[in-house]
């Protein structure tokens, strides 16, 4: 009897949530997978591309694309589909209601005033780290604007300082499961590509409680990140700074910026 009950449960490997098979609406899942197939690497998709990215048949992908166009979430030029501003309703609702972006925003702005660098708060979502808050940059002198720095963008966790901080604080079995589900992708010649050295690096990051990353995601860009702990002593996000390798050195970031990151992370821990 127990085996039959367990067989009816579906598990989501990204968030470890479970749902009974009869409670899961497969059509909704497919529709969301269509929306998620759009990204920074591909803003426009045709039916064949959407089918390939989601694993659907062309007929199923076509129906979902047309339905989402009808609902106003997609536009089409007759051949390609692309997202409309309506999808921002979801991110706007999250950013407007979530406490972390609201609370961290003034502290991020203060960090930028103190150092003239860009600071972000990022959370882990499956394969990627997502920027949920970012400092205002109107006074910055270091005008680095690397790929993926804008609010809401998603970056591969294994190749970013914030992402590695978040991965470092997963349980050992969660890290192994993450690597199995998301094999390390080489993005630059400096990207980590072997599992065992990468796992050892995560242990080192966890022990020192910060991470420096250089040119693993984008050449000419390096970053430094620290974890943000919640009141239950679990890591809920990462706080990072991004700069160009031509304007700052690793020594400068660790000596001058790391204490600012750590102090701000402590302040956030007291209020989230």
C-alpha positions in Angstrom: 0.0 0.0 0.0 2.8 2.4 0.9 4.6 1.6 -2.3 1.5 2.5 -4.3 1.2 5.8 -2.4 4.8 6.7 -3.1 4.4 5.8 -6.8 1.7 8.5 -7.1 4.0 11.3 -5.8 5.9 13.5 -8.2 9.1 15.1 -7.1 10.7 18.4 -8.3 14.5 18.0 -8.1 14.9 21.8 -8.2 13.1 22.6 -5.0 12.6 19.1 -3.4 8.9 19.6 -3.4 6.4 16.8 -3.9 2.9 16.7 -5.2 0.4 13.9 -5.7 0.1 12.9 -9.3 -3.7 13.7 -9.4 -3.0 17.2 -8.1 -0.5 18.1 -10.8 -1.8 20.0 -13.8 0.4 18.8 -16.6 -0.8 21.5 -19.0 0.3 24.3 -16.6 3.7 22.7 -16.3 4.1 22.6 -20.1 3.0 26.2 -20.4 5.5 27.3 -17.9 8.3 25.3 -19.5 7.5 27.2 -22.8 7.9 30.5 -21.0 11.1 29.3 -19.3 12.6 28.3 -22.6 13.1 32.0 -23.5 16.3 33.4 -22.1 19.2 35.8 -22.5 20.7 33.4 -25.0 17.5 33.2 -27.1 15.0 36.1 -27.1 13.0 34.8 -30.1 11.9 31.2 -30.7 10.1 29.5 -33.5 8.0 26.3 -33.0 10.8 23.9 -33.7 13.2 25.7 -31.2 10.5 25.7 -28.5 9.8 22.0 -29.1 13.5 21.2 -28.9 14.0 23.2 -25.7 11.0 21.8 -23.9 11.0 18.2 -25.2 7.5 18.6 -26.6 6.3 17.6 -30.0 6.0 20.4 -32.6 2.3 20.2 -32.4 2.2 20.5 -28.7 4.7 23.4 -28.7 2.6 25.2 -31.3 -0.6 24.9 -29.3 1.1 26.2 -26.2 2.8 29.1 -28.0 -0.4 30.1 -29.6 -2.3 29.9 -26.3 0.3 32.1 -24.6 0.1 34.5 -27.5 -3.7 34.6 -27.1 -3.3 35.3 -23.3 -0.9 38.2 -24.0 2.4 36.7 -22.7 3.9 36.2 -26.1 3.9 38.2 -29.4 4.7 36.8 -32.8 5.9 38.1 -36.2 4.3 35.1 -37.9 7.4 33.0 -37.6 9.1 33.7 -34.3 7.6 34.2 -30.8 8.9 36.5 -28.1 8.0 37.6 -24.6 5.8 40.6 -23.9 6.0 43.0 -20.9 3.1 41.1 -19.4 5.5 38.5 -18.0 6.9 41.2 -15.8 3.8 41.1 -13.7 5.2 38.0 -12.0 8.6 39.5 -11.2 7.0 42.8 -10.2 4.8 41.0 -7.7 7.7 39.1 -6.3 10.0 42.1 -5.9 7.1 44.1 -4.5 6.2 41.6 -1.9 9.4 39.8 -1.0 11.2 41.2 2.1 14.8 40.5 1.0 14.9 42.9 -2.0 13.1 45.7 0.0 15.4 45.4 3.0 18.6 45.0 1.1 18.1 47.8 -1.4 19.1 50.8 0.8 22.1 48.9 2.1 23.2 48.1 -1.4 22.9 51.7 -2.4 25.0 52.7 0.6 27.7 50.3 -0.4 27.9 51.9 -3.8 28.2 55.3 -2.3 31.0 54.1 -0.1 33.0 52.3 -2.8 31.6 53.3 -6.3 31.1 49.6 -7.2 28.0 47.6 -8.1 26.5 45.3 -5.5 23.8 42.6 -5.9 21.8 40.2 -3.8 21.3 36.8 -5.5 19.4 33.6 -4.8 19.7 30.1 -6.1 17.1 28.7 -8.5 18.1 25.4 -10.0 21.1 25.8 -12.3 21.2 29.5 -11.9 21.7 32.4 -9.5 19.2 35.2 -9.9 19.7 38.9 -9.1 16.8 40.0 -6.9 18.3 43.3 -5.8 21.0 45.6 -7.2 22.5 48.8 -6.0 21.7 52.1 -7.8 24.7 52.9 -10.0 24.3 56.6 -10.8 27.3 57.6 -8.7 29.6 54.8 -9.6 33.0 55.5 -11.1 33.7 51.9 -12.0 31.1 51.7 -14.8 31.4 48.0 -15.3 28.2 46.5 -16.7 29.0 42.9 -17.4 26.6 40.5 -19.0 23.9 39.5 -16.6 24.2 42.2 -14.1 20.7 43.7 -14.5 18.0 43.0 -12.0 16.2 39.7 -12.5 18.8 38.1 -14.8 19.9 34.5 -14.3 23.6 33.4 -14.3 25.1 29.9 -14.2 25.7 29.3 -10.5 28.9 27.3 -10.9 30.7 30.1 -12.7 29.8 33.0 -10.4 31.0 34.0 -7.0 27.4 34.3 -5.6 26.4 31.1 -7.2 29.3 29.1 -5.7 28.6 30.6 -2.2 25.0 29.4 -2.5 26.1 26.0 -3.7 28.7 25.7 -1.0 26.0 25.9 1.7 23.9 23.0 0.3 24.2 19.7 2.0 26.8 17.3 0.5 24.1 15.1 -1.0 22.4 18.1 -2.5 25.6 19.2 -4.1 26.1 15.8 -5.7 22.5 15.8 -6.9 23.0 19.3 -8.3 26.1 18.3 -10.3 24.3 15.2 -11.6 21.4 17.3 -12.8 23.5 20.2 -14.0 26.9 19.0 -15.4 29.5 21.7 -15.3 29.5 23.8 -18.5 32.7 25.4 -19.7 32.0 29.1 -20.4 35.6 30.4 -20.5 39.0 28.9 -20.2 38.8 29.6 -16.4 35.5 27.8 -15.8 35.7 24.8 -13.4 35.0 21.7 -15.4 35.8 18.7 -13.1 33.4 17.6 -10.4 35.8 16.6 -7.6 37.9 19.7 -7.6 34.8 21.8 -7.8 33.3 20.0 -4.8 36.6 20.6 -2.9 36.4 24.3 -3.8 32.8 24.5 -2.4 34.1 23.0 0.9 36.8 25.7 1.0 34.3 28.4 0.3 32.0 27.2 3.0 34.8 27.2 5.5 36.1 30.7 4.7 32.6 32.0 4.3 33.3 34.0 1.1 34.2 33.4 -2.5 36.3 35.1 -5.1 35.7 34.3 -8.7 37.7 35.6 -11.7 36.7 35.4 -15.4 34.8 32.1 -15.0 31.7 33.4 -16.6 32.9 36.4 -18.6 36.5 37.4 -19.5 37.7 40.6 -17.9 35.2 40.4 -15.0 35.8 39.2 -11.4 33.6 39.2 -8.4 33.5 38.6 -4.6 30.6 37.2 -2.6 29.6 36.4 0.9 26.5 34.5 2.2 23.5 36.1 3.8 22.2 34.1 6.7 18.6 34.1 7.9 17.6 34.1 11.5 17.6 30.3 11.4 21.3 30.3 10.6 20.6 29.0 7.0 21.9 30.8 4.0 19.1 32.5 2.2 21.0 34.5 -0.4 24.4 35.9 -1.4 25.8 39.4 -1.5 28.3 40.2 -4.2 30.4 42.9 -5.9 31.4 42.8 -9.5 34.2 44.7 -11.1 36.6 44.6 -14.1 40.0 42.9 -13.8 41.5 46.0 -15.4 40.2 48.4 -12.7 40.6 46.4 -9.5 42.7 43.5 -8.3 41.9 40.4 -6.3 43.9 41.9 -3.4 42.0 45.1 -3.5 38.6 43.3 -3.4 39.5 41.1 -0.6 41.3 43.7 1.5 38.9 46.7 1.0 35.5 45.3 -0.2 35.2 42.0 1.6 34.9 43.7 5.1 32.1 45.9 3.7 30.3 42.9 2.3 30.6 41.0 5.6 29.4 43.9 7.6 26.4 44.4 5.4 25.6 40.7 5.5 25.6 40.8 9.3 23.2 43.7 9.2 20.8 41.9 6.9 21.0 38.8 9.2 19.6 40.8 12.1 16.5 42.0 10.2 15.5 39.2 7.7 
